[in-house]
Amino acid sequence: MIGNSSQSKILKHTARSDAEKARICAANNADLYQAVFRAHGLPDQRTSAFWSSDAIAPPYYSNMTTLDRNATEEQLVEIGRLTDRLGGRPGLKDGFSRLDLVNKGFRLLFSASWIWAEPHRISAPAPQDWVRIRDGAALQRWEHSWKQSGSPTDAKVFTLALLFDPDIHIYGRCAGGGFDAGCIVNRSPEAVGISNIFSLAGTPQVFRDAVSLATVAFSPELPLVGYDRDEALDAMTKLGFKPVGQLRIWLSDEDGL
């Protein structure tokens, strides 16, 4: 039975508008970006309007994520500054689908949905055969599998420093001395995020396992959040997540990715 304190917290989360939930999703995602960049020793800056970095981003990461749907003028100024600073057009995550950057030399890579699950609405035991990655050798094997699943790059994306961040948990499912599935869970003040879900076998069970791990990793009073599209979005909605807003990923129109 859920106590009065827990009930009041659930009601508080439920009463939030989709726009507020999208803001919390974007903030949680920016926290993960910040952790990854700092684990690489890369500089970053953050305001109420955006998170950004002047450094060359690790593969599959943007140089900027927006944090306020109404601060478009400030965000456009930062996009111009980053473009000048980096000598080209940086990758950008428009967290609220508010920026039209076609005329500024960008092309839309894809759109996706922020997703949200209320606390206590998803209940599942910790899955078997999954472990938290705790050392460099295991992280190397985990990243090798992650790249095989559809994120090919020769660069090192996840560094050892991430394992010492108390707000980041990296999980893998053990298989033959390595890992055949994985995910990352990150904690923010207002939510727990799930990202980088992969399965070499392509089984939908991996989504349920990732949600179970996120449920037990940090405070059960916090909502679970993330962003997905296509089949992954369908899988997460079947598990109890609801779309709460749209985001867009922009790349330079000159970028061949």
BALOBA-1460 file (C-alpha; in Angstrom, 3 decimals):
// residues 257
<rec num="1" residu="m" x="0.000" y="0.000" z="0.000"/>
<rec num="2" residu="i" x="1.317" y="3.449" z="-0.876"/>
<rec num="3" residu="g" x="1.551" y="5.876" z="2.038"/>
<rec num="4" residu="n" x="0.158" y="9.394" z="2.150"/>
<rec num="5" residu="s" x="3.565" y="10.930" z="1.407"/>
<rec num="6" residu="s" x="4.009" y="8.790" z="-1.691"/>
<rec num="7" residu="q" x="0.446" y="9.461" z="-2.793"/>
<rec num="8" residu="s" x="0.981" y="13.218" z="-2.577"/>
<rec num="9" residu="k" x="4.179" y="12.958" z="-4.624"/>
<rec num="10" residu="i" x="2.408" y="10.927" z="-7.304"/>
<rec num="11" residu="l" x="-0.404" y="13.476" z="-7.460"/>
<rec num="12" residu="k" x="2.183" y="16.234" z="-7.818"/>
<rec num="13" residu="h" x="3.818" y="14.473" z="-10.764"/>
<rec num="14" residu="t" x="0.443" y="13.676" z="-12.352"/>
<rec num="15" residu="a" x="-0.714" y="17.285" z="-12.085"/>
<rec num="16" residu="r" x="2.171" y="18.524" z="-14.207"/>
<rec num="17" residu="s" x="1.337" y="19.604" z="-17.736"/>
<rec num="18" residu="d" x="2.923" y="17.869" z="-20.715"/>
<rec num="19" residu="a" x="4.907" y="21.048" z="-21.369"/>
<rec num="20" residu="e" x="6.408" y="20.896" z="-17.860"/>
<rec num="21" residu="k" x="7.126" y="17.194" z="-18.232"/>
<rec num="22" residu="a" x="8.903" y="17.869" z="-21.540"/>
<rec num="23" residu="r" x="11.017" y="20.505" z="-19.800"/>
<rec num="24" residu="i" x="12.018" y="17.962" z="-17.130"/>
<rec num="25" residu="c" x="12.831" y="15.387" z="-19.826"/>
<rec num="26" residu="a" x="15.053" y="17.898" z="-21.631"/>
<rec num="27" residu="a" x="16.822" y="18.849" z="-18.395"/>
<rec num="28" residu="n" x="17.504" y="15.201" z="-17.555"/>
<rec num="29" residu="n" x="18.904" y="14.590" z="-21.036"/>
<rec num="30" residu="a" x="21.121" y="17.664" z="-20.700"/>
<rec num="31" residu="d" x="22.434" y="16.267" z="-17.411"/>
<rec num="32" residu="l" x="23.522" y="13.125" z="-19.258"/>
<rec num="33" residu="y" x="25.180" y="15.214" z="-21.974"/>
<rec num="34" residu="q" x="26.989" y="17.242" z="-19.335"/>
<rec num="35" residu="a" x="28.238" y="14.077" z="-17.636"/>
<rec num="36" residu="v" x="29.502" y="12.547" z="-20.905"/>
<rec num="37" residu="f" x="31.303" y="15.732" z="-21.991"/>
<rec num="38" residu="r" x="32.887" y="16.257" z="-18.573"/>
<rec num="39" residu="a" x="33.978" y="12.611" z="-18.472"/>
<rec num="40" residu="h" x="35.897" y="13.412" z="-21.672"/>
<rec num="41" residu="g" x="37.365" y="16.531" z="-20.039"/>
<rec num="42" residu="l" x="35.455" y="18.769" z="-22.468"/>
<rec num="43" residu="p" x="34.177" y="22.249" z="-21.526"/>
<rec num="44" residu="d" x="30.486" y="23.058" z="-21.358"/>
<rec num="45" residu="q" x="28.157" y="25.830" z="-20.268"/>
<rec num="46" residu="r" x="24.560" y="25.890" z="-19.150"/>
<rec num="47" residu="t" x="21.865" y="28.531" z="-18.788"/>
<rec num="48" residu="s" x="18.128" y="28.293" z="-18.218"/>
<rec num="49" residu="a" x="17.725" y="28.386" z="-22.011"/>
<rec num="50" residu="f" x="20.285" y="25.787" z="-23.182"/>
<rec num="51" residu="w" x="23.229" y="23.516" z="-22.477"/>
<rec num="52" residu="s" x="26.122" y="23.739" z="-24.934"/>
<rec num="53" residu="s" x="29.781" y="22.966" z="-25.510"/>
<rec num="54" residu="d" x="32.393" y="24.640" z="-27.688"/>
<rec num="55" residu="a" x="34.314" y="21.367" z="-28.057"/>
<rec num="56" residu="i" x="34.094" y="18.799" z="-30.835"/>
<rec num="57" residu="a" x="31.299" y="16.545" z="-29.616"/>
<rec num="58" residu="p" x="31.719" y="12.793" z="-29.091"/>
<rec num="59" residu="p" x="29.946" y="10.740" z="-31.785"/>
<rec num="60" residu="y" x="26.141" y="10.724" z="-31.507"/>
<rec num="61" residu="y" x="26.139" y="13.754" z="-29.200"/>
<rec num="62" residu="s" x="25.115" y="17.301" z="-30.048"/>
<rec num="63" residu="n" x="26.899" y="20.524" z="-29.176"/>
<rec num="64" residu="m" x="23.719" y="22.068" z="-27.840"/>
<rec num="65" residu="t" x="20.413" y="21.032" z="-26.275"/>
<rec num="66" residu="t" x="17.605" y="23.502" z="-25.607"/>
<rec num="67" residu="l" x="16.010" y="23.721" z="-22.158"/>
<rec num="68" residu="d" x="13.288" y="26.362" z="-22.491"/>
<rec num="69" residu="r" x="10.645" y="26.263" z="-25.227"/>
<rec num="70" residu="n" x="10.201" y="30.049" z="-25.144"/>
<rec num="71" residu="a" x="13.854" y="31.139" z="-25.197"/>
<rec num="72" residu="t" x="14.296" y="30.798" z="-28.966"/>
<rec num="73" residu="e" x="16.031" y="34.158" z="-29.469"/>
<rec num="74" residu="e" x="18.693" y="33.325" z="-26.889"/>
<rec num="75" residu="q" x="19.106" y="29.875" z="-28.413"/>
<rec num="76" residu="l" x="19.560" y="31.251" z="-31.928"/>
<rec num="77" residu="v" x="22.270" y="33.596" z="-30.656"/>
<rec num="78" residu="e" x="24.074" y="30.616" z="-29.100"/>
<rec num="79" residu="i" x="23.733" y="28.614" z="-32.324"/>
<rec num="80" residu="g" x="25.390" y="31.459" z="-34.203"/>
<rec num="81" residu="r" x="28.174" y="31.660" z="-31.637"/>
<rec num="82" residu="l" x="28.798" y="27.904" z="-31.764"/>
<rec num="83" residu="t" x="28.842" y="27.949" z="-35.550"/>
<rec num="84" residu="d" x="31.503" y="30.672" z="-35.545"/>
<rec num="85" residu="r" x="33.455" y="29.044" z="-32.744"/>
<rec num="86" residu="l" x="33.574" y="25.560" z="-34.262"/>
<rec num="87" residu="g" x="34.218" y="26.726" z="-37.813"/>
<rec num="88" residu="g" x="31.110" y="24.955" z="-39.050"/>
<rec num="89" residu="r" x="27.585" y="24.107" z="-38.019"/>
<rec num="90" residu="p" x="27.311" y="22.047" z="-34.819"/>
<rec num="91" residu="g" x="24.851" y="19.254" z="-34.163"/>
<rec num="92" residu="l" x="21.819" y="20.586" z="-32.272"/>
<rec num="93" residu="k" x="18.990" y="19.110" z="-30.232"/>
<rec num="94" residu="d" x="15.889" y="21.300" z="-30.278"/>
<rec num="95" residu="g" x="14.114" y="19.944" z="-27.226"/>
<rec num="96" residu="f" x="10.750" y="21.488" z="-28.072"/>
<rec num="97" residu="s" x="10.659" y="21.473" z="-31.900"/>
<rec num="98" residu="r" x="10.608" y="25.262" z="-31.898"/>
<rec num="99" residu="l" x="13.551" y="26.094" z="-34.155"/>
<rec num="100" residu="d" x="13.376" y="26.107" z="-37.950"/>
<rec num="101" residu="l" x="17.014" y="25.941" z="-39.011"/>
<rec num="102" residu="v" x="16.700" y="25.011" z="-42.692"/>
<rec num="103" residu="n" x="17.541" y="28.550" z="-43.800"/>
<rec num="104" residu="k" x="20.538" y="28.596" z="-41.454"/>
<rec num="105" residu="g" x="22.332" y="25.738" z="-43.193"/>
<rec num="106" residu="f" x="20.996" y="22.798" z="-41.190"/>
<rec num="107" residu="r" x="18.998" y="19.747" z="-42.136"/>
<rec num="108" residu="l" x="16.614" y="17.769" z="-39.956"/>
<rec num="109" residu="l" x="18.090" y="14.396" z="-39.012"/>
<rec num="110" residu="f" x="15.028" y="13.077" z="-37.186"/>
<rec num="111" residu="s" x="12.163" y="13.915" z="-34.847"/>
<rec num="112" residu="a" x="11.324" y="11.986" z="-31.680"/>
<rec num="113" residu="s" x="9.071" y="12.087" z="-28.633"/>
<rec num="114" residu="w" x="9.934" y="12.761" z="-25.033"/>
<rec num="115" residu="i" x="8.366" y="9.993" z="-22.937"/>
<rec num="116" residu="w" x="7.267" y="9.925" z="-19.296"/>
<rec num="117" residu="a" x="6.120" y="7.296" z="-16.809"/>
<rec num="118" residu="e" x="4.711" y="8.251" z="-13.408"/>
<rec num="119" residu="p" x="6.322" y="6.894" z="-10.230"/>
<rec num="120" residu="h" x="4.935" y="3.535" z="-9.090"/>
<rec num="121" residu="r" x="3.030" y="3.094" z="-12.359"/>
<rec num="122" residu="i" x="5.640" y="0.637" z="-13.602"/>
<rec num="123" residu="s" x="6.499" y="-2.226" z="-11.292"/>
<rec num="124" residu="a" x="8.988" y="-4.923" z="-12.221"/>
<rec num="125" residu="p" x="11.737" y="-6.884" z="-10.472"/>
<rec num="126" residu="a" x="15.361" y="-6.439" z="-11.438"/>
<rec num="127" residu="p" x="16.047" y="-8.674" z="-14.480"/>
<rec num="128" residu="q" x="18.375" y="-11.644" z="-14.343"/>
<rec num="129" residu="d" x="21.839" y="-11.729" z="-15.971"/>
<rec num="130" residu="w" x="22.175" y="-7.935" z="-15.974"/>
<rec num="131" residu="v" x="25.078" y="-6.271" z="-14.141"/>
<rec num="132" residu="r" x="26.169" y="-2.724" z="-13.512"/>
<rec num="133" residu="i" x="29.372" y="-1.836" z="-15.386"/>
<rec num="134" residu="r" x="32.004" y="-0.970" z="-12.775"/>
<rec num="135" residu="d" x="35.450" y="-1.190" z="-14.406"/>
<rec num="136" residu="g" x="37.255" y="-0.184" z="-17.552"/>
<rec num="137" residu="a" x="37.480" y="-3.671" z="-19.061"/>
<rec num="138" residu="a" x="33.739" y="-4.243" z="-18.706"/>
<rec num="139" residu="l" x="33.025" y="-0.774" z="-20.113"/>
<rec num="140" residu="q" x="35.172" y="-1.553" z="-23.159"/>
<rec num="141" residu="r" x="33.226" y="-4.767" z="-23.809"/>
<rec num="142" residu="w" x="29.914" y="-2.945" z="-23.258"/>
<rec num="143" residu="e" x="30.803" y="-0.169" z="-25.702"/>
<rec num="144" residu="h" x="31.948" y="-2.707" z="-28.285"/>
<rec num="145" residu="s" x="28.504" y="-4.332" z="-28.150"/>
<rec num="146" residu="w" x="26.749" y="-0.946" z="-28.213"/>
<rec num="147" residu="k" x="28.614" y="-0.047" z="-31.406"/>
<rec num="148" residu="q" x="27.748" y="-3.408" z="-32.970"/>
<rec num="149" residu="s" x="24.061" y="-2.765" z="-32.299"/>
<rec num="150" residu="g" x="23.923" y="0.139" z="-34.737"/>
<rec num="151" residu="s" x="26.182" y="2.936" z="-33.481"/>
<rec num="152" residu="p" x="29.395" y="2.386" z="-35.466"/>
<rec num="153" residu="t" x="32.320" y="4.670" z="-34.701"/>
<rec num="154" residu="d" x="36.035" y="4.244" z="-34.118"/>
<rec num="155" residu="a" x="36.011" y="6.881" z="-31.377"/>
<rec num="156" residu="k" x="35.730" y="6.193" z="-27.656"/>
<rec num="157" residu="v" x="32.345" y="7.546" z="-26.557"/>
<rec num="158" residu="f" x="31.983" y="6.389" z="-22.941"/>
<rec num="159" residu="t" x="34.998" y="6.944" z="-20.714"/>
<rec num="160" residu="l" x="36.022" y="5.444" z="-17.385"/>
<rec num="161" residu="a" x="35.200" y="8.670" z="-15.534"/>
<rec num="162" residu="l" x="31.489" y="8.024" z="-16.126"/>
<rec num="163" residu="l" x="31.656" y="5.000" z="-13.841"/>
<rec num="164" residu="f" x="32.544" y="7.255" z="-10.910"/>
<rec num="165" residu="d" x="29.581" y="9.557" z="-11.416"/>
<rec num="166" residu="p" x="27.004" y="8.662" z="-8.720"/>
<rec num="167" residu="d" x="24.160" y="9.821" z="-10.967"/>
<rec num="168" residu="i" x="25.079" y="7.517" z="-13.880"/>
<rec num="169" residu="h" x="24.552" y="3.758" z="-13.993"/>
<rec num="170" residu="i" x="25.568" y="1.730" z="-17.051"/>
<rec num="171" residu="y" x="24.070" y="-1.773" z="-17.289"/>
<rec num="172" residu="g" x="24.795" y="-4.743" z="-19.512"/>
<rec num="173" residu="r" x="23.300" y="-8.191" z="-19.956"/>
<rec num="174" residu="c" x="25.993" y="-10.841" z="-19.656"/>
<rec num="175" residu="a" x="26.537" y="-13.157" z="-22.618"/>
<rec num="176" residu="g" x="29.597" y="-15.230" z="-23.513"/>
<rec num="177" residu="g" x="32.137" y="-13.110" z="-21.652"/>
<rec num="178" residu="g" x="30.657" y="-9.886" z="-23.012"/>
<rec num="179" residu="f" x="27.284" y="-8.193" z="-23.245"/>
<rec num="180" residu="d" x="24.454" y="-8.700" z="-25.702"/>
<rec num="181" residu="a" x="22.255" y="-5.849" z="-24.416"/>
<rec num="182" residu="g" x="22.620" y="-2.685" z="-22.392"/>
<rec num="183" residu="c" x="21.296" y="0.673" z="-21.300"/>
<rec num="184" residu="i" x="22.266" y="3.811" z="-19.386"/>
<rec num="185" residu="v" x="20.272" y="5.233" z="-16.478"/>
<rec num="186" residu="n" x="20.885" y="8.763" z="-15.201"/>
<rec num="187" residu="r" x="19.408" y="10.574" z="-12.214"/>
<rec num="188" residu="s" x="18.389" y="14.223" z="-12.116"/>
<rec num="189" residu="p" x="16.678" y="16.130" z="-9.288"/>
<rec num="190" residu="e" x="13.269" y="15.672" z="-10.930"/>
<rec num="191" residu="a" x="13.501" y="12.452" z="-12.953"/>
<rec num="192" residu="v" x="15.414" y="9.285" z="-13.814"/>
<rec num="193" residu="g" x="16.355" y="8.970" z="-17.482"/>
<rec num="194" residu="i" x="16.732" y="5.822" z="-19.609"/>
<rec num="195" residu="s" x="18.883" y="5.949" z="-22.737"/>
<rec num="196" residu="n" x="21.221" y="4.002" z="-25.026"/>
<rec num="197" residu="i" x="19.034" y="0.897" z="-24.915"/>
<rec num="198" residu="f" x="20.393" y="-1.778" z="-27.254"/>
<rec num="199" residu="s" x="20.072" y="-5.488" z="-27.927"/>
<rec num="200" residu="l" x="22.224" y="-7.446" z="-30.362"/>
<rec num="201" residu="a" x="19.405" y="-9.961" z="-30.703"/>
<rec num="202" residu="g" x="16.845" y="-7.231" z="-31.296"/>
<rec num="203" residu="t" x="14.443" y="-8.651" z="-28.698"/>
<rec num="204" residu="p" x="11.725" y="-6.343" z="-27.284"/>
<rec num="205" residu="q" x="12.370" y="-7.737" z="-23.802"/>
<rec num="206" residu="v" x="15.345" y="-5.396" z="-23.569"/>
<rec num="207" residu="f" x="13.007" y="-2.413" z="-23.125"/>
<rec num="208" residu="r" x="11.227" y="-4.027" z="-20.177"/>
<rec num="209" residu="d" x="14.579" y="-4.966" z="-18.643"/>
<rec num="210" residu="a" x="15.895" y="-1.413" z="-19.025"/>
<rec num="211" residu="v" x="12.781" y="0.017" z="-17.378"/>
<rec num="212" residu="s" x="13.097" y="-2.486" z="-14.533"/>
<rec num="213" residu="l" x="16.722" y="-1.497" z="-13.948"/>
<rec num="214" residu="a" x="15.827" y="2.202" z="-13.927"/>
<rec num="215" residu="t" x="13.012" y="1.543" z="-11.475"/>
<rec num="216" residu="v" x="15.340" y="-0.037" z="-8.917"/>
<rec num="217" residu="a" x="18.495" y="2.013" z="-9.630"/>
<rec num="218" residu="f" x="17.452" y="5.262" z="-7.958"/>
<rec num="219" residu="s" x="14.536" y="6.752" z="-6.031"/>
<rec num="220" residu="p" x="11.182" y="5.093" z="-6.800"/>
<rec num="221" residu="e" x="9.549" y="8.468" z="-6.135"/>
<rec num="222" residu="l" x="10.972" y="9.937" z="-9.346"/>
<rec num="223" residu="p" x="9.289" y="9.618" z="-12.751"/>
<rec num="224" residu="l" x="11.061" y="7.730" z="-15.534"/>
<rec num="225" residu="v" x="11.816" y="9.694" z="-18.704"/>
<rec num="226" residu="g" x="13.602" y="9.434" z="-22.041"/>
<rec num="227" residu="y" x="13.043" y="9.954" z="-25.742"/>
<rec num="228" residu="d" x="12.306" y="7.490" z="-28.520"/>
<rec num="229" residu="r" x="10.780" y="7.091" z="-31.972"/>
<rec num="230" residu="d" x="9.416" y="4.389" z="-34.273"/>
<rec num="231" residu="e" x="9.546" y="0.827" z="-32.881"/>
<rec num="232" residu="a" x="11.320" y="1.877" z="-29.682"/>
<rec num="233" residu="l" x="8.597" y="4.421" z="-28.958"/>
<rec num="234" residu="d" x="5.935" y="1.764" z="-29.504"/>
<rec num="235" residu="a" x="7.742" y="-0.598" z="-27.131"/>
<rec num="236" residu="m" x="8.015" y="2.012" z="-24.379"/>
<rec num="237" residu="t" x="4.384" y="3.110" z="-24.658"/>
<rec num="238" residu="k" x="3.319" y="-0.515" z="-24.252"/>
<rec num="239" residu="l" x="5.251" y="-0.512" z="-20.971"/>
<rec num="240" residu="g" x="3.337" y="2.489" z="-19.632"/>
<rec num="241" residu="f" x="5.214" y="5.507" z="-20.967"/>
<rec num="242" residu="k" x="3.333" y="8.408" z="-22.558"/>
<rec num="243" residu="p" x="4.636" y="10.906" z="-25.133"/>
<rec num="244" residu="v" x="4.746" y="14.407" z="-23.630"/>
<rec num="245" residu="g" x="6.420" y="16.489" z="-26.351"/>
<rec num="246" residu="q" x="8.443" y="16.530" z="-29.542"/>
<rec num="247" residu="l" x="12.147" y="17.150" z="-30.144"/>
<rec num="248" residu="r" x="14.277" y="17.485" z="-33.268"/>
<rec num="249" residu="i" x="17.907" y="16.709" z="-34.063"/>
<rec num="250" residu="w" x="19.585" y="19.038" z="-36.583"/>
<rec num="251" residu="l" x="22.867" y="18.559" z="-38.414"/>
<rec num="252" residu="s" x="24.813" y="20.732" z="-40.778"/>
<rec num="253" residu="d" x="23.442" y="20.521" z="-44.305"/>
<rec num="254" residu="e" x="27.043" y="19.839" z="-45.368"/>
<rec num="255" residu="d" x="27.378" y="16.868" z="-42.983"/>
<rec num="256" residu="g" x="27.267" y="13.523" z="-44.704"/>
<rec num="257" residu="l" x="26.013" y="11.634" z="-41.655"/>
